[in-house]
Amino acid sequence: VEKIEEQLASLRIAKRSTLSEEPAYLLDIDVSKPAQSESSRFVAVSCSNKSIRVYNRETLTFLREYSSCPGILNGVRFAHTCDSTVFSACSDGTVKCWDIRLATRKAVQIFRGYPSNVFISFDINCSDVIICAGTEKVEKDTFLVFWDARGITNCASATKEPLGVYSESHNDDITKICFHPIEPNLVVSGSTDGLVNVFDINKDNEDDALISTCNSDSSVSFIGWSGKDYKQVYCMTYDEGFCWWDIAQLDTEEPITLLHVLDVRDAVCVENDSLHYLVGGLYHEKADKLFLVGGTSTGNIHLIGCGTDGLSLVGTLCGGHSATVRSFCWNLTDESLLTGGEDAQLLLWKPGAVERSLAKKASMKIASSVQKRVRVHSSSLKSRKK
């Protein structure tokens, strides 16, 4: 953990995306998976204005924009085997797929759900074979819908129908879906019903597929896999709670709950600052350590370490964002970090970087009036002390 503290402390802003003509919240970030020996080339960001923006990974130069109007896009994911293919779930009952290499702004493939489906979450498995999307509750129904994703890279604009659905395991909006990083048949889903369900989709039916049901007692906002061989599952809730379970203990007498924190804001001590919200989590393979990412309404980013004995602050990044941070993507190969927020900024942080762009000065002009007041106030306090 000390090494990670050092890495975090050395992170500096390397690049800052230029503000677009229509500023929007940056809600979700994914980077392309490196093809062969190359490093990842692209960053895709899901925005609050119903669009996906694609940037160059190293320079944050804007490349492409895809719109889903009138639908709302939820989440963004690159394919694992083709770094130019990007997906997003849409509230119009589709999962759309775009190819960055093509000039067209149209989806190259559309995975269509059933007529009443409104998709608010999705993921694609590590072998790029299965897509799964989660729906809002309509009347009494809520679904996990599955498609065969094969053929995405060489298909002209085509529409695919679902392979099938799971309909019994959740009874409210399915807010998050996350496939296992290395086992293509395992998927975990989280819902506003508080349940976090782990499925083995190789099984014949939903009853047999449901391996485990964990209850977070609150509406689930984020889920992920962690631990050696990724045998643990964790989730965050919309009231800033945190739960962590060991699925490997299912067939033993040991309890599967590793940690349950009702409100992370109360559990983590942050000197001279506060923790207002959680953004998500990240399992660091080399360190075999789970981290949570949280922040403040003024744009500070906190990294929080998780242990079975509790949570502790590892470090804080300041001076990048001027408003709530909504998304991040940490690249463990080069230890860089991408963050996006409600200030419409996409930032690339790198160890020891020096920011050379002039965009920072421009960005400060759109700092909130509250932040401006706070700054004036803090400087006047210093002068009073003198």
FIVOBA-94611 format. One record per residue (C-alpha): residue in one letter; x, z, y. Coordinates in steps of 0.5 Angstrom, whole numbers, plus 500, padded with zeros to 3 digits. Layout:
aXZY
...
***
This chain:
v500500500
e506501505
k508494504
i501492506
e501497512
e507493514
q504486513
l498488517
a502491523
s506485523
l500480524
r500477530
i495471533
a499464531
k493460533
r486460536
s481455536
t479452542
l472454544
s467448543
e462446548
e456450544
p459456542
a456460536
y457466532
l462464526
l459467520
d463465514
i470462513
d473459507
v479455506
s481449501
k484451495
p491448494
a491441491
q497441486
s503444490
e500443497
s498449501
s491449503
r489444508
f482446511
v478451514
a471451514
v466455518
s459457517
c456457524
s450460527
n448454530
k446451523
s452447523
i459447519
r465446522
v472444519
y479445522
n486444520
r488450516
e495450520
t493448527
l486450528
t485443530
f477441530
l476435525
r469435523
e462438524
y456438519
s449439521
s443442517
c438442522
p432444522
g434448516
i439454517
l446454513
n448460509
g455461506
v461456506
r465454500
f470449498
a471446491
h476449487
t479443484
c478438490
d480441497
s476436501
t469438498
v465443501
f458446500
s453450503
a446453501
c440451506
s434454508
d430448506
g431449499
t438445498
v445446497
k449441500
c456438499
w460434504
d466430503
i471431509
r475425507
l469421509
a467419516
t459420514
r456426517
k451426511
a451430505
v454426499
q450430494
i444435495
f442440489
r435441490
g431447488
y424448487
p418447492
s418454495
n425456495
v429458501
f436459499
i440465503
s446465498
f450461493
d457460490
i460455485
n464458479
c471457478
s471451474
d467447479
v461446473
i456451475
i453452482
c448458483
a444460489
g439466491
t432465494
e428469499
k422473496
v416468497
e410472495
k412476489
d418471486
t425471487
f430466484
l437465482
v437457481
f443454477
w445447477
d450443474
a456441479
r460436475
g461429478
i461432485
t467428487
n465421485
c458421486
a455417492
s449421495
a445423489
t440429488
k441434483
e435438480
p436445477
l438447470
g434453470
v433459474
y433467473
s427470475
e426477472
s432481475
h431482482
n425483486
d427482493
d431477497
i438475493
t443476499
k449475495
i452471489
c459471487
f462468481
h468471477
p475469480
i477467473
e471467468
p467461469
n461464465
l460471469
v456472476
v454478480
s448478485
g446483490
s439484493
t435487498
d432491492
g439495492
l441492485
v447489483
n447485477
v452482473
f450476468
d454472463
i450465464
n453463457
k447467454
d441463452
n436467456
e436472462
d435478458
d441477454
a445474460
l444481464
i450485462
s449490467
t445493473
c448497478
n444501483
s447501490
d440505493
s440500499
s440493501
v446489499
s450485504
f457484501
i459483493
g466482490
w470483484
s476487483
g481491479
k486488473
d483482470
y477483475
k473488471
q470492477
v465490482
y464493489
c458492494
m457494501
t450495504
y447493511
d447501513
e455501512
g455504505
f460502499
c459502492
w464501486
w463500479
d468499473
i464494468
a469495463
q466502462
l459500460
d460501452
t464507453
e462514455
e466514461
p461514468
i462507471
t461509478
l468509481
l466511488
h459511492
v460512500
l453513503
d456511510
v463508511
r463510518
d463517517
a468517511
v474513515
c477517520
v480512526
e484515531
n482513538
d477508536
s471508531
l468504526
h462500527
y461496521
l463493515
v465485514
g467485507
g472486502
l478483498
y482485492
h490485493
e492482486
k500484487
a498491489
d492492485
k488495491
l482494493
f481493501
l475493506
v475490512
g471493518
g471493525
t468495532
s463492537
t469490542
g473486536
n478491533
i479490526
h480495521
l483495514
i481500509
g484502503
c480504497
g481509491
t477513487
d479519491
g476516497
l477511503
s483511508
l485507514
v491502513
g491499520
t488496525
l488489529
c487489536
g487484542
g484478538
h477478539
s472480544
a466482540
t464483533
v468480528
r463477522
s468473517
f475473515
c479470510
w486473507
n491468504
l495472500
t500467498
d503467506
e499473508
s496470513
l489472516
l483468519
t478471523
g471469526
g466473530
e461473535
d465471541
a465464538
q473465536
l477463530
l483466530
l489465525
w494471524
k501470521
p506475520
g511475526
a507470530
v508468537
e502465540
r504459545
s497457547
l494458553
a487459550
k488466550
k487466558
a481462558
s478466552
m478472556
k474469562
i468470557
a469477555
s463481555
s461485562
v461491557
q468490555
k471489563
r467495565
v471499559
r478496561
v477498568
h475505566
s481506562
s486504567
s483509572
l483514567
k491513566
s492513574
r488520574
k493523569
k499521574
***
